[in-house]
Amino acid sequence: MKNLPEDKLTPAAACTSPTLRDIGELGAIERITRSLPNRQDVVVGAGDDCAIVRTGSSATEDLVLTSDPVIADVHFTADAAPESIGHKALGRVLSDIAAMGAAPRWVLVDIVSPGDTPIDVIDGIYRGMGRLASEFSVAIVGGDMAEGGSLEIHVFGVGSVPTGKGLLRSTANAGDLLFVTGNLGGSALGRHLQVEPRIDEGVFLRNWASAMIDVSDGLASDLRHLIEMSGVGCDLELEKLPISDAAEDMSDGRLAVEHALYDGEDFELLFTIPVERRDEFSAAWKNEFDLLCTQIGTITSNKEIIRSLNDGRDATIIEKRGYRHFA
């Protein structure tokens, strides 16, 4: 290659391309997925909690595929117990599978770690994953290890759902009622390491819900994902939010309701139910589960607008907040 004069050389630092911080996680995903290769057996590609693929025209089940990283100083701190790290790494992936109404089957695990990491730490991570995997009859079938600058656990999961029964973010309808499982907010006080993936609840909901997502980035953020993909809006009743004791105990000067809206890592299921099935659904849920399940809003035709209603009065538009990578 011909040598260029020094004044024509452009250092990498001077590159005018936008950075990940400029466009954000969602912007990067949208940009990347525009040109991804595809196949006819892909039912749902990038953009939902999981992808869905079909193995043949006579298949009775679809496969759901997802992956998630857990990284030191991002998803856990140095004082976290290895067993808790492993539990969280697998739990995040199982929560994605639950959000599709699917049952988990197999996982692969990649470990990236500095070479001086005590092997007891790795053993503990796998113990944590193994206990949770056994609880849901999941097989850990392999993976890989590599040296890197920080401890990272990358989990790839596969589940299954009856053909055509996978629940999506993009299928909520105006008039549907919005529900959430469990309690919200304050996960930073420790619950973020104690993920309880709602597998049984997700399987149950595939016969009831019109759309579903899990709450990982925060209620307000994940609700926005759901309404934007469905082309609808939502009226959210703030006084009905099931706020956790941990959110009430946070001492950072923010209101408990703010923690419920924006904290993230609750790993609960956020879903919509057709209004005409409300009473039947509520009775069936109470008969099946002790877990709290709360109606917190109504899907509207106000496209991509989330209004907060407090005691029946219009309040402010819910802003775009929640956890964002690269922000």
N, C-alpha and C positions, 0 to 999 in steps of 0.2 A: 504494500500500500504506500502511495506517495506520502512523504512526510509533509505535514502542514506547518507553516510558520507559527511561532509561539503565540503571536497575537490573534491567531485564528482558533486556538484551542479553547474549549468551553469547559470549565470544571463542572463536575457533577452537581456541586452545590448551587451552581447558577442555573440549573435546569428549570424551565418555566412550567413544567408539568405540575398539576395540582397534587397535593399530598393526601394521604389517608386522613390526616387531621382536617384538611380542607373540605373533603367531601363526605367524611364520616363512614361508618360501617355500612349503613343501608345504601348510601350512594355508591359505595364500592361494589356491593353485591349486585345492585342494579346494573352497573357498568359491565361487570364481569359476565353476568348471565345473558347479556344480549347476544353473545356469539358462541355460547356453549354448544357443542355438538349434541345431537339428540338421537333417539331411536323410537320406533313405533311401539315398543313395549313399555315405554315410560308413560305412566298415567298422570302423575303429578311430578313436575321437575322442581327446580330450585325456587324457594320463596315461602314454603310452608314450614311447619315444625319438622316434617320429614318429607322425603321424596317417596313416591309410590310407584312400584313397577309390577308388571304382570308377566308371569313366566310362560304363558301360552293361552290360546283361545279357549281351552278346556279347563283352565285353572279354576279351582274353587276358592283360592285365597290369593290376595295381593300381598307383596312384601313391602314393608316400610323401612326406609334406610335413613340413618342420621348419624352425625358425629358431633363431638364437642370437646374442646380442650379445657383443662384445669391447670392454671399456671401460677407458680409461686409469686407472691406479692401482687397478684391480680385477683385470684379467686380464693387464696388462703394465705395466712401469715406463717412466719417461721416457727411459731410456737404451736401450730396446729398438730394434733396427733396424726400420725401416718394413717391409722385406721379410718379416721374421719375424712382425710383427704381422699382415700380410695372410695369411701362411701359416697362422697359428693361427686367424684368423677363419674361413677357409674349412675348415680341417682339423677344427674342432669340429663343424661341420654335416655334413661327410662321415662323421665317426665315428658320428654319430647314424644316418645312412642305412645305414652298414655294419651297425649293430646290428640292423637289421630284415632283414638278408639281401638288401638291395636294391642296385642299381647306380645311382649318381648320374647325373643328366642335365643339369639346368639350375639356375642360381642367380640371384637378384637381390641387389643389395648397396646398402644405405643407409649413407651416411657423415654423421655429425654431427661438427662440428668448429668450434673458434673461428676467427674470420675471419683472425687473424694466423698461422695455420698455414702454413708454407712449402709451396708446391705440390709440391716435391720429395718431401715426406713422403707426400702422397697418391699420387704416382706410384709411390713405393716400395711402398706397401701393395698397389696393384693389380698390381705386378710379382710380389710374393709370392703373391698369389691366383692370378695368371695361370699361373705355373709349376706350381702344384699342380693347378689345373684341367686344364691340358694333360696332366698325367700320367694323369689318370683320364677323359679325354675329356669333360670337363664344359664346358658353355657358360655364360659369364656374360652374361646377356641384358638387363640393365638395372638400374634402381634409382633412387635419388634422393640429393640432398645437401641438408643444412640446417645453419644456424649454431647452435651450442650452446656450453655452458660448458666441455666437455671433449671429447677425441677419442673417438668411438665408431664401431664398425663393426658393423652389423646385417646378417646374412646369412640369406636365406630360400632353402632348397634343396628341390629336387624330384628324386626318384628313381623307379625302377620295379622291380617284382618280379612274377614270374608270378602270375596270379590265385590268391588263397588261400594263397600261399606265404610271406607276410610273417611273420617271427619276432617274437614278443611277449614281454613280461616276465611275462605272466600264465598261462603254460602249462607251468610246471615241475611235475613229479610226484614224490611220495615214492618214493625208490629210485633216482632219476636221479643221475648223477655230475656233480659241478661241476668245470668246467675254466676256465682263464684263459690267454690268449695273452700272450707277452712277459714282461717283468719289471715289478715294481711298486715305487713309492716313490721319493722324492727328486727329483720333477719340478721342484721349485723351483730346482734347480741349473742349469736351462736347458732341460730336455727339454720343459717345458710350452709352449715356443715352437716346438718341432720336432715337432709332431703328425704321426704316421704313421698315417693312417686305414686300418683293416684292411678295405679294400673287397673285395679278392679273397678274403680269408679269410671275410668275411661271406657272400659269394655261395656259396662252398663249403659253409658251415655250414647254409644253409637246407635242405639235403638230409640233415642229420644231427642238428641241435640240436632240443630240445623247447622251449627258451626261451632268450632272450639279452638282454643289456643291455651298453652300453659303460661302462667305468670312468672316469667324469669327476669325481664327487664323492668318490671313495675307495672301495676294495674293500668295506669294511664297510658303508658307506652304500648303495652301489649293490646289493650283495647283499641288503640289507634291502628295498630297493624291489622286487627280484625276488621274494623270498619272501612279502612282504606281498600283492603283487598276485596271486600264485599260491596263496595260502592254505596255505603249507607252511612248514617250518623247514629248518635246515641244520646239519650237523656239519662244522666247518671244521678242517682239519688244518694247524696253524700251521707245523709243521716242513717242510711241502711248499711253502709259499709261495715263488714265484720272486722273490727280493728283488734289486733292482737294485744295481749298484755305487754309484750315486749315493746310495741310501738308506743304504748302509754308510758313506759319506763325510760324511753330515750331521753337524754338530758342535753340535747344540743340546741335547745331553743325553738325547735320546729314543732308544730302541732302534730298530734298523733294522726290526724286525718291526712296530713302531708306524707307522713311515713307510709301509711296504707296505700296512698296513690302512687308514690314515686320510688320507694326503696328498692323493690325488686328482690329476686331470689326467694320468693315465697313458694314457688313451684306448686301452686294450686291450679285448678282448672277453671278457666273462664269460658263460658259457653252460652249459647242462645237456645231457647225453647219456643216453639210456636205457641202463641197465646192461647189457642183453643185446647192445648194439651197441659196447661199449667196445673190444674187441680189433680189430674191423673198422674202427672209426673211427680208432683210433690208427695202424693200418697205413696207412690212406688218407691221413691227415694227413702222416705222415712221407714218403710218396711224393709229396705235392703241395707241401709247404712246408718251408723251412729254419727258419722262425720257431718258437721254443720254444712248446710248448703243454703245460700242466701240470694234472693232476688234483689238486684241492686240497680236495675235500670230497664230501659226500653229502647229497642232499636228503632230509629226514625229514618225518614227519607231525606233528612238534611245532610246531604253527602259530605262525609269526612269531617263533620262538626260534632264535637263532644261538648254538650252543655251540662254544667253541674246544677242540679236542683237541690235546694236545701229547704226542707219543710214545705215542699210544693212550690217554692218561689224560684223564678229564674235567677241564677247566679252567673258567675263568669264562665267564659269558654275555658275548658281545660286546656292548659298549654302543653306544648310538646316537650315534656320532661321525662326523666327516667334515666337508667344507666345507658351510657353510650360509649362503646369502644372508640378510641382515638380522639375523643372530645378534649 
